Amino acid sequence: MADPEIPALGIGTGRRHLQLMSRTSPREQRLRLFRRGNDRCPICLTPFTEAEVEQGDAARLEHVPPIGFRAGGIAMCLTCRPCNENAGRVEQTVSEARRHEQKIRLTVPGLPVQTAYISPGEGKTDLKLRFPKTQVSPDVLSRALNTREFSIAWRYPQNHYADVPWLKAAYLSVVSLLGPLGYRYAEGAAVEPVRRQIMQPEEEIIRHFTVSALTGPTVKDGIAMNRKRVPCWVVKLCDRVVFLPRSWDQTFYEWTDELAASASASGQVTFTIGGGPLWYLGKFGRRRSAILAFAEGYDAREALGEDLFGKTGRVTRGDQVVPFIVADYSGQEVSVLITEGPWDD
């Protein structure tokens, strides 16, 4: 198991303490991530310039888990403005659904269109309407509603739509763990559908990728390199478990479809996760990563075997031994995570 990450703590009082805390301003956090190699949006792969990162509009801090789902998410990495805002709209809709309250547009003849929130009432058939702001008096609105001559329009998130924020948070967790090598992972053929699903939440590009966590939200969030049955990334976030493929492994989607079919048939699904290391969530590039290159003519997957995903190894140079964990393959190159310790934050 990898060593758990210990966040840096500001020590001191008074003015010195304020000076230490000022280093963690959003601008400094963005620049630190950029200089660690977070120079592209991990979702759409759009490159950033240092000026954009410093200004903070085109390149934005991405919190994992989403702040709308749980306070105190890690400012994990940088994403571009469109990917950040698109996901934000999804997260807002899903957050409303988690509160059992749906945002609606209420149209009443002769009155301006009203924005309201609808939720279950006391009885089985009762509904409650909440108006955060109204352009007409409550009495006028009440009389109009009593005529029942009105229409309601809303969007209830389908399962795949509601799960997209979890997919996005899990995907960014894995990319951030791999640091600059996360872009190699992002460009993998099996990962491309993940990125498209995040960018197009309204479409069902991936059918199955998340389940409820039986461990509950009190168990610490983390990333597992699963080696059981179908090796894959498994990310625990709040009350969800999200599965992600290795960059080349298209069989992953066949396995998740089998899990879903089994759940539909029996009402439950059983599977075992384990065999590989566990990492706690951290900021982009917090862990050191490196590439091991094979001689020309060798294919990394054929030479090492896919079963080495999540296995430990070491490179020896003279008296220096550098331990690592195999994380991904790409042609003649192997992406590894160095286990001797994290970078300083």
Buried (B, 14 or more C-beta within 10 A) or exposed (E): EBEEBEEEEEEEEEEEEEEEEEEBEEEEBBBBBBEBBBBBBBBBEBEBEEEBBBEBEBBBBBBBBBBBBBEEBBBBBBBBBBBBEBBBEBBBBBBBBEEEBBBBEBBBEEBEEBEBBBBEEEEEEEEEBEBEEBEBEEEEBEEBBEEEEBEEEBEEBEEBBBBBBBBBBBBBBBBBBBBBBBBBBBEBEBBEBBBBBBBEBEEEBBEBBBBEBEEEBEEEBBBBBBBBEBBBBBBBBBBBBBBBBBBBBEBBBEBBEBBBEBBEEEEEBEBEBEBBBBBBBBBBBBBBBBBBEBEEEEEBBEEBEBEBBBBBBEEEEEEEEBEBBBBBBBEBBBBBBBBEEBEEB
